[in-house]
Amino acid sequence: MAASETWAKWRYRLVPDHALGEILSKNWIDTLIPAFILVLVLIFFGTQMPNFLSAANLNDIGRIYGEYLFIAIGMTIVMMAGGIDLSVGSIFALCNFVSLALINYLELPLILGIPAVIAVGGAVGLINGILIGYLGLRAFLTTLVMLIIVRASVDMLLLDYAMIIGRGFNASLAWEFMALGNIFGIPSSLVAVVVVAVAAHLVLTRFRFGWHLMAVGGSRRSAYNAGIRVKRTVCATYVISGMLCGLASTFYAARLSSASAGVGLGLEVTILTAVVLGGISLGGGRGSIVKAALGTVIIILVQNSLIRMGLMSGASSLVLGSVLLLAVAIDVRWMKNRSKILARSYVSPTYFKLPPLPETAIGSDSPYALNDKLRGVEAIGLGELDGPEDMIFDREDNMYCGSRHGDVIRIFAPDYTRIEVFAHIGGHPLGMAFDARDNLHVCVGGMGLFMIAPDQTVTKLSDETNRSWLSIADDSRLRLADDLDIAPDGRVFFSEATVRYEMYDWMVDALEARGNGRIICYDPKDGSSRTVLPNLQLPNGICVEFEGQSLLYAETWGCRITRYWFDGPRKGQRDVVIANLPGYPDNINRASDGTYWCALCGMRSPVFDLAQRMPGFRRRMVQSVSRDDWLYPNMNTGCVIKFDKDGNVLDVLWDLGGEAHPMITSIREHKGYLYLGGIYNNRIGRYPIPDADPNWTSHDSYWGELT
Amino acid sequence: MIAFFQRKLDKIRGSGDAAVTVPSMDGALRPNQLVEEAEPICRTEQPDMICECGGEILFSTGNQVCALSDGRERYAFDTTVSALAAGSDGALAVGLANDGIRLIGGPHDGKDLAAMLGRTLNCPVALLFDGADTLFVANGSENFSPNDWKHDLMSRGQTGSVWRIDLAAGSAERLMGDLAWPFGLGLGADGLVITESWRHRVLHRTRDGGVKTPLWDLPGYPARISPASGGGWWLAVFAPRNPLIEFILREPGFRERMIEEIDPDYWAAPSLEASTTFLQPLQGGAQVHLGVVKPWAPSQSYGLVIRLDEMFRPVASQHSRADGKRHGITSVAEVDGQLLAASKGGNLVLRLMQDRGVVQT
């Protein structure tokens, strides 16, 4: 092995390249930008201002931060539903006035006063909400007008009552605590806002209302079509924003007791800058509370520090405006290019060396030598089937197969010309097996493991397994359940081809050559699913052996077949049965003479084998060549092999030229015939097996003959 | 210095020389199935060149030169016939792989061209008479024989040359060097026309020695060029450019190992024949779905004949696409009022319709 190849081997074994793409595909990746800016801000002011990080300064900032964050959370909620609320500053000022009037002047107890203030804020928000949500006015203009109207009202109120309420004083301890108190050194407003933020985060990410809200912001029309009450959701966001302004103002009123005209002036710009800087998209549908919190921290630090550094207030606004402009620019560019960066970095090939390619030439003494045995095989359902990946027979000899449209199709015996949809599941039904009670188990690509009872009722058995400890992407959901078989005790062993790609992308997994797939065991006793064999190279066909203690599984990109003991004295052990196939193995099934059939869905080519040893080459190819032009395994020719339990290849069936069956993904022996399926084929082939037992069925082989 | 930074920048941006994009077949090159539908005249093993000599239409196939009328052998040689040219007076020049050029018939019958050139040309892939006494020769590569053209392409060869031999005087002159596989020669009103395959272009060398590039950035690798009646040219394009191959051409490490470890028939490289074995690499878009290969699938082989006007602008084209078999057209010639094309990959000599393939705009 050349030195460069040894280097490649260890380099790709030790560095988990795929992590980068998985991190980039996380939703929280947007938060990285504000986090980075925050670090810059801390470094800058930390070094420029001597007492920047002192406890007293932080406590002051934290108190103001708490008040701001209430409003920022409200703004976030509005913006995530696709709106904008410019009236927050005015509502804040109004509520501040109301707090002072009710709590300071009228000396209402806080338990009545604070809800009343919140209600006032909510009422103004409701006006916004009705105008924008129900009457369909523009959010920007409506809230701008509301800003002016409410501000004017506050000014008029101040003109008449500023002196009166200025005289008020509420001596309650709680009111003082809101103003100055700390809990373990943390300002009261900050503690309160953390509670609100956690609640808001839970609502947005875990509750129905939050999901509706994000759906509305992401695509209003789609949300409407999906049955979400768009108008009500939009209206509610403004009410929430108004109420949070009210809550914020009570802390402000308690702290400063100030009824001046300058309260809340320009607050909307500050808050807007904060949330946009945090990464709440102006377009709606994207954002989180964490982002809003980060953005607000940055703005508070910048604003506060600039004042303390002695900048004139005009200059401070200038800086703020520039930051807003920058934040909007970053938001737009990031949204535009995020998917591009992800697309470039997601496919992450690794080093994989296959043993030398076995000979397949005609006339060679290789067991895989080409022949023409499958030429002219009979076609079933020609033109009516689309993608029968696997097929199986019930006790009445009727055939079942999947289709690309998500149907399980029944083709009636004895002539197999009458076709009906047996059940519609969705996804792409792939591997199939019958259990002892004639329930049809189906692996459905894109959905999971399903069961169809003889009366055609469909039951979902499993769509998730245990999440693996070290995976970055959440791999608990099943993406591509592929083939299955059922052990004598009823446990279902099924393969999930890859956890990194969806059904329609499964072949891209070949370019990675990493063990991205797994075998999962579903136990019908308690309905649980556990991963039993992780990190396999596209595990595909599964076949429980005749003795019922072990199974054979095919790893498509690994070009090998392995035995796994799930019971008996060797439980848990594995041994390789065929190590070096000339093609990519797919489904494995029992043969009537105690051996096994395996379909090879594609054949190895020397160039692709070489590319598998050069991961850097494949990565660059993915990055610079368009998708349709990528080098793939050759899936245009397939064959069928027969092998015994020791891995001796006994027979090989080829369709030379691949005209009828370019790709064979599955085979099933039934009463002397071999049936051929293909995931991209428009038919099922039927090949008479010479010297096969004409009465053998796989159903009897698994569950015994019907008595 | 600037060129260095330009190259680095190109590599980062995938622009300029580092671009793996290929021009689309549009305008006059809009695809059709005319080559696939053309009338087959003669089924033979890898026909390469067609020419008319002494009133008889000849074509080369393997080690032989055969007559089109009966398909029988006229001349046989020890190595592959890589080029043919007919003189006006019944002379026939035959290029042989690794074995120079033979002259048969005519005033200079049997002359030893190796002596005139001072060497034996290893890769004479195109010959052209200018009158009775001048013979132009295109030597595809210094390093490889005509059958090893894939090696030359994948090692990014640019050692081809064009020679002028004065048969009467017995002297030879090298007109051009450092060409990337000059594959076709034509005689225009104002000088010599050369197709340069690996650079996908047609060159025009005027009589005063200046070289112009009237046609460039073709979507395939041009082969031979021949004059059309009524002015203009017929250009045979023997293989398509393919983004994957363009990418591999920019991957020296991969190419080196591919050349070293893999049989050339199974390379990821342009090919004359449509793929018949799974040992050849497959691109994603070329997968068979429901028994069908898309005609626009990415392909390593293609059949294309382009009609150029006097200014070398494409005006019409005839195609055999990814789902066809008549690929690898290495020469096209208008003789006796019929347009004949040799599909080296499809093992056929075809008669094309002359006035077809014009795209109405």
Interface residues (C-beta under 8 A of the other chain):
Chain A: S4 T360 D386 M507 G583 G602 M603 R604 S605 P606 V607 F608 L610 A611 M614 F617 R620 M621 S624 V625 S626 R627 D628 D629 W630 L631 Y632 P633 N634 M635 N636 T637 G657 G658 E659 A660 P662 M663 Y680 N681 N682
Chain B: G14 V20 N242 P243 L244 F247 E251 G253 F254 R257 M258 E261 I262 D263 Y266 W267 A268 T276 T277 F278 L279 Q280 P281 L282 Q283 G284 G285 A286 Q287 V288 H289 L290 G291 V293 A297 P298
